Amino acid sequence: MLIHCVHWIGRSAIIALAALVSEGLDPLTALTQAKNRRWKISPRPAQYEAWATWLTVHRKNAGRDYAIPDFDSFARIAYRHLTHCVAP
């Protein structure tokens, strides 16, 4: 699978996450794998909301049984690179 975007931070990351979930990964596993490969992945809250909405529809339509992560669970992974920042 090839997904391209200039920065690969938000929009393309959400598309990739949807593709990974469609292929059988659970949502947080998909996010963790993507984040491990591309540390800059950090979709905005509105992009998370769009993904969570898609997950709800996909879970029903595909007959899948996975938990839809809340924003805090998502943020712990998506924004983990920010925990290494040091305040002045």
N, C-alpha and C positions, 0 to 999 in steps of 0.2 A: 504494500500500500504506500502511496506517495501523496502526501499532503504538503502544500507549499504556502508559505506566507512570509512576508519580509522579516518579521520579528519572532514569530512562533511563540507568542506569549499568551494570547487569549482566544481569539476567534478560531484559528486553526487548531489550537490545543483542544478546544471543545469539540470540534469536528472529529479529531483523532480519538478523543475519549469516547464519543458516541460509536465510532467504528470499532473500537476495542470491546466495548460492551456488547455490540451487535455480534461480535465474533465469539462471545461467551465469557469474557471476564466480568467479575463483579465490579461495580463502579469505583470503589476505593482501590482495588487492585490495579485497575486500568490507570487511575490517576498516579498511583505510586510508581508504576512502571514508566509512565510518560515522564514523570518528574525525575526519576533516576537517569533517564536518557537526555533530558533537556532541563537543566536546573532553572532556566528563566521562566518556565511555565507558571503563570500566575493570573488566571482569568479574573476579571472584575466580578463583583457580586452580581451584577445584572447577567453576566455570562453564566455564572453558576446557576442562577434562577432559570435561565433558558435550558440548561443541561438537566436540571432537576425535573423540569416540566417534561422534557423529552424522555427522561428515564421513566417517569410515571406512565406515559403513553406506551413506550416500548415494552415495559414490563407486562402491561395488560395485553397488548397486541401479540407479543411473542410468547406469551404464556410462561414467562420467566419468573423466578422467585428470588429476588435480591433486595437488599435493603437500599433505600434511597438515602444517601448520606445527608445529614443536616449541614448547614453552612459551617459550623464550628469544626466538624470532622473534615470537611473539604478544606477549610482554611489551614488546619494544622499541617496538611501535606502541601497544598498549593503555595503557601506562603512561608514554608519552612526556611527558605533561603534568607528571609528577613531576620530570623532569630540570631544570625551571625553578625548583624550590624551592631556597631558599637556607637552609643550616643556620645556626643562631644561633652 
